[in-house]
Amino acid sequence: MIRGRLTRPTVVQARGMTAPPAQEGIRPIRLTARVKRNQDDAFDLFTTRMSEWWPLDRFSFDLSRSQEVYMEPFVSGRFYER
C-alpha cells in the first residue's frame, strides 16, 4: 500500500545529495512506500534498476522506441526512456 501526502520541502535529500527547492507555485508530490529491503537495496532498485519494475508497456512516451527507463544517478539528473 502506498500512502501519499503533499508537503512543501525546502530541500530534497538522497544519500547526502541536495537539490534546490521546487519552483514557486509547483507543489511537489511525496509518497511513502514500505518495502521488505534495506535502505541501500531499495534505493538501488528504485533508481538504477528501474527497468526491472517500471511498467513500460503501460507508461511509456513511445513504446515502439523504448527498451528501458533510465534515471541519471545524480542531483538534477534526467529521467527518460531509451
Residue frames as qw, qx, qy, qz and C-alpha x, y, z in Angstrom:
[[0.000, 0.890, 0.457, 0.000, 0.00, 0.00, 0.00],
 [0.411, 0.210, 0.001, 0.887, 1.31, 3.44, -0.92],
 [0.165, -0.840, -0.446, 0.261, 0.31, 6.42, 1.12],
 [0.421, 0.406, 0.122, 0.802, 0.88, 9.93, -0.14],
 [0.236, -0.828, -0.351, 0.367, 0.89, 13.30, 1.49],
 [0.421, 0.735, 0.089, 0.524, 1.55, 16.63, -0.20],
 [0.516, -0.714, -0.094, 0.464, 4.19, 18.70, 1.53],
 [0.398, 0.892, -0.086, 0.197, 6.48, 21.52, 0.53],
 [0.808, -0.358, 0.014, 0.468, 10.05, 20.53, 1.38],
 [0.043, 0.946, -0.204, -0.248, 12.77, 23.14, 1.13],
 [0.099, 0.617, -0.756, -0.195, 15.46, 20.61, 0.18],
 [0.967, 0.084, -0.114, -0.211, 15.35, 17.12, -1.30],
 [0.188, -0.664, 0.722, -0.048, 17.98, 14.77, 0.12],
 [0.989, 0.096, -0.019, -0.107, 19.11, 11.34, -1.04],
 [0.898, -0.018, -0.041, 0.437, 22.38, 9.75, 0.01],
 [0.473, -0.512, -0.010, 0.717, 23.81, 13.09, 1.08],
 [0.246, 0.250, 0.442, 0.825, 22.85, 14.91, -2.15],
 [0.115, 0.600, 0.459, -0.645, 20.72, 18.03, -2.15],
 [0.247, 0.458, 0.579, 0.627, 18.60, 19.75, -4.78],
 [0.073, -0.086, 0.101, -0.988, 17.12, 23.25, -4.86],
 [0.361, 0.340, 0.655, -0.570, 13.54, 23.76, -3.63],
 [0.359, 0.518, 0.725, 0.277, 10.68, 23.31, -6.12],
 [0.093, 0.277, 0.236, 0.927, 9.72, 26.35, -8.19],
 [0.246, 0.190, 0.440, -0.843, 7.15, 28.66, -6.65],
 [0.637, 0.230, -0.067, -0.732, 3.62, 27.59, -7.46],
 [0.721, 0.175, -0.640, -0.200, 4.54, 23.96, -8.14],
 [0.677, -0.490, 0.404, -0.371, 3.70, 21.66, -5.25],
 [0.206, 0.392, -0.894, -0.065, 5.96, 18.58, -5.02],
 [0.888, -0.172, -0.207, -0.373, 4.43, 15.13, -4.69],
 [0.019, -0.477, 0.830, -0.290, 5.87, 12.96, -1.93],
 [0.884, -0.134, -0.281, -0.350, 4.93, 9.33, -1.45],
 [0.294, -0.511, 0.768, -0.251, 5.97, 6.80, 1.13],
 [0.881, 0.094, -0.373, -0.275, 6.15, 3.07, 0.43],
 [0.579, -0.525, 0.607, -0.144, 7.20, 0.30, 2.79],
 [0.789, 0.400, -0.444, -0.140, 9.27, -2.41, 1.14],
 [0.895, -0.407, 0.174, 0.045, 10.98, -5.51, 2.52],
 [0.749, 0.404, -0.120, 0.511, 14.52, -4.41, 1.66],
 [0.486, -0.536, -0.163, 0.671, 17.21, -2.48, 3.43],
 [0.135, 0.876, 0.093, -0.453, 17.57, 1.20, 2.51],
 [0.108, -0.565, 0.597, 0.559, 20.55, 0.80, 0.16],
 [0.274, 0.137, 0.904, 0.297, 18.98, -2.11, -1.77],
 [0.256, 0.744, 0.589, -0.185, 15.66, -0.26, -2.09],
 [0.055, 0.822, -0.145, -0.548, 17.39, 2.91, -3.34],
 [0.174, -0.334, 0.775, 0.507, 19.35, 0.88, -5.91],
 [0.285, 0.366, 0.876, 0.131, 16.25, -0.97, -7.12],
 [0.201, 0.825, 0.465, -0.251, 14.08, 2.16, -7.42],
 [0.079, 0.870, -0.203, -0.442, 16.76, 4.23, -9.18],
 [0.008, -0.560, 0.721, 0.407, 19.47, 2.32, -11.05],
 [0.106, 0.043, 0.975, 0.189, 17.32, -0.75, -11.78],
 [0.445, 0.292, 0.230, -0.815, 14.05, 0.97, -12.73],
 [0.526, 0.252, -0.581, -0.568, 13.54, -1.14, -15.84],
 [0.189, 0.000, -0.973, 0.136, 13.06, -4.18, -13.60],
 [0.039, 0.444, 0.778, -0.443, 9.85, -2.81, -12.07],
 [0.239, 0.403, -0.013, -0.883, 8.61, 0.12, -14.23],
 [0.585, 0.418, 0.692, -0.065, 5.53, -0.96, -16.29],
 [0.096, -0.355, 0.436, 0.821, 6.88, 0.35, -19.61],
 [0.056, 0.305, 0.848, 0.430, 4.05, -1.34, -21.54],
 [0.108, -0.778, -0.618, 0.033, 1.52, 0.91, -19.74],
 [0.178, -0.939, -0.052, 0.290, 3.54, 4.06, -19.03],
 [0.601, -0.089, 0.398, 0.687, 5.71, 4.99, -21.99],
 [0.186, 0.654, -0.082, -0.729, 6.02, 8.04, -24.20],
 [0.651, 0.504, -0.387, -0.416, 6.66, 5.81, -27.23],
 [0.827, -0.244, 0.497, -0.093, 6.71, 2.07, -26.60],
 [0.867, 0.486, 0.065, 0.093, 7.84, 1.34, -30.17],
 [0.438, 0.727, -0.356, 0.390, 11.16, 3.15, -29.48],
 [0.364, -0.683, 0.467, -0.429, 11.64, 2.38, -25.78],
 [0.718, 0.103, -0.682, 0.093, 13.52, -0.58, -24.35],
 [0.561, -0.348, -0.567, 0.493, 14.05, 0.70, -20.80],
 [0.172, -0.950, -0.105, -0.238, 13.63, 3.65, -18.47],
 [0.685, 0.104, -0.290, 0.660, 16.69, 5.34, -17.05],
 [0.301, -0.946, -0.109, -0.044, 17.37, 7.78, -14.24],
 [0.487, 0.592, -0.380, 0.517, 20.69, 9.59, -14.16],
 [0.729, -0.432, -0.463, 0.261, 22.31, 8.90, -10.76],
 [0.366, -0.053, -0.241, 0.897, 22.93, 12.46, -9.59],
 [0.072, 0.639, 0.451, -0.619, 21.03, 15.51, -8.35],
 [0.368, 0.659, -0.059, -0.654, 19.04, 17.14, -11.16],
 [0.185, -0.167, 0.875, 0.416, 19.67, 14.10, -13.36],
 [0.541, 0.132, -0.321, -0.767, 17.20, 13.26, -16.11],
 [0.555, 0.105, 0.791, -0.237, 14.58, 10.52, -16.13],
 [0.496, 0.487, -0.325, -0.641, 13.98, 9.19, -19.63],
 [0.909, 0.156, 0.376, -0.085, 13.31, 6.23, -21.90],
 [0.099, 0.667, -0.619, -0.402, 15.92, 4.82, -24.24]]
